[in-house]
Every structure is written in C-alpha cells, then in structure tokens.
Amino acid sequence: MILEITKYGHPVLREKGKRIDRITPEIRQLAADMIETMYAASGVGLAAQQIGQPLQLTVIDVSQSEQPWGMTPSLPQPVILVNPQLLHPAGEQVGQEGCLSIPEVAADIRRAEKITVRAQDLDGNNITFECTGLLARAAQHEVDHLNGILFVDRMDAATRVSLAGQLKRLQKETLATLGKPSRLRRALAKL
C-alpha cells in the first residue's frame, strides 16, 4: 500500500525513532509499504518518520541511479535497515540532496564519502556493510531522519537563510492539515 509521506513541519519528523526489539508481521508489512511508497515517489530512501512512524526503520534503493555508489559485501536492493548505526565515517563528499518530506527544496550537503552500516534485516540477522558515494549519502540522510535530523539542518547558513521563506510556507501548510483526516492517519490506525 502506498502511504502518505509526512511533510516538513510535522512534529514526527523531529522524533528520534524507537528501537525495534521484535520483527513482527506488522513491521514486515510496514517495510513493504515503505518500499512501495518510496518507489511511487521516485525516491532512493524512506525513513519510518516520513510515513508518520517514529521507529528505527528505513529502506534504501539507489540501484537505478546514474550516480556512483558501492557496497561491500554486495547486498540486493532495496536494503531494509532495522536499528541502523553508522560507523567509521571517512573522507568527504559534497552533493545535492533533496527529501521526499521537503518537496521542491534541494541543497549541497557535506557528508562522509565512505561509511560502515550495521543493522538488522527483516529476519533479525545482523548485517554490516561498507558503502560509498550515493549509497553512503542516502544511508546518512535516512539515519539522520531516524534521529529527528533533517537535511535542512545540515545546510550552510547562507543556504538556510535563502530557503527560510519556502520552508516557513511548507511548515505552515503542513500544520494547517494536521487537524484534518488523512490517508496517513487512517493507515496508521490500522497498524
């Protein structure tokens, strides 16, 4: 099921996700719905906060991108990460980022070029992999979401000032819809 993506200004985007202690059928379904939602929105990653769930769960798939990326060992994509941790950041890359929760806003963001990701998969197995390029960028972006951090928080001051009006407008629009029923609330009520 395609879920509604939570937009900038919604308080859940600033919540630190709760650790997932048990992989339940509901968590498996949520991950499947997140993947479907990510693909429908033409994204390369989606965190649980972005669909209104403050959990340590994210999905990533950069396999269709023309930007370089690498992963050792190679894992099939999409990658589903439960309770992810980022370790051993190395190097630096600056590149354009956007976010499905902050439409029509993009900026150059400084990230580590290479990282190690440690997480669990949906079978509860521990997985660890090193990644570079776009995959490293996407993993850092999504794990930030899981900790209540948005890419706008990582913008340089000049960029943040130049986008302030647009961000305030997005926040105002989001806050105006919080009192109205939505597909997101109806979907979350079923979990």
C-alpha positions, 0 to 999 in steps of 0.5 A, a space after each residue: 500500500 502506498 502511504 502518505 509521506 509526512 511533510 516538513 513541519 510535522 512534529 514526527 519528523 523531529 522524533 528520534 525513532 524507537 528501537 525495534 526489539 521484535 520483527 513482527 508481521 506488522 513491521 514486515 508489512 510496514 517495510 513493504 509499504 515503505 518500499 512501495 511508497 518510496 518507489 511511487 515517489 521516485 525516491 532512493 530512501 524512506 525513513 519510518 518518520 516520513 510515513 508518520 512512524 517514529 521507529 528505527 526503520 528505513 529502506 534504501 534503493 539507489 540501484 537505478 541511479 546514474 550516480 556512483 555508489 558501492 557496497 561491500 559485501 554486495 547486498 540486493 536492493 532495496 536494503 531494509 535497515 532495522 536499528 541502523 548505526 553508522 560507523 567509521 565515517 571517512 573522507 568527504 563528499 559534497 552533493 545535492 540532496 533533496 527529501 521526499 518530506 521537503 518537496 521542491 527544496 534541494 541543497 549541497 550537503 557535506 557528508 562522509 564519502 565512505 561509511 560502515 552500516 550495521 543493522 538488522 534485516 527483516 529476519 533479525 540477522 545482523 548485517 554490516 556493510 561498507 558503502 560509498 558515494 550515493 549509497 553512503 549519502 542516502 544511508 546518512 540522510 535516512 539515519 539522520 531522519 531516524 534521529 529527528 535530523 533533517 537535511 535542512 539542518 545540515 545546510 550552510 547558513 547562507 543556504 538556510 537563510 535563502 530557503 527560510 521563506 519556502 520552508 516557513 510556507 511548507 511548515 505552515 501548510 503542513 500544520 494547517 492539515 494536521 487537524 484534518 483526516 488523512 490517508 496517513 492517519 487512517 493507515 496508521 490506525 490500522 497498524 
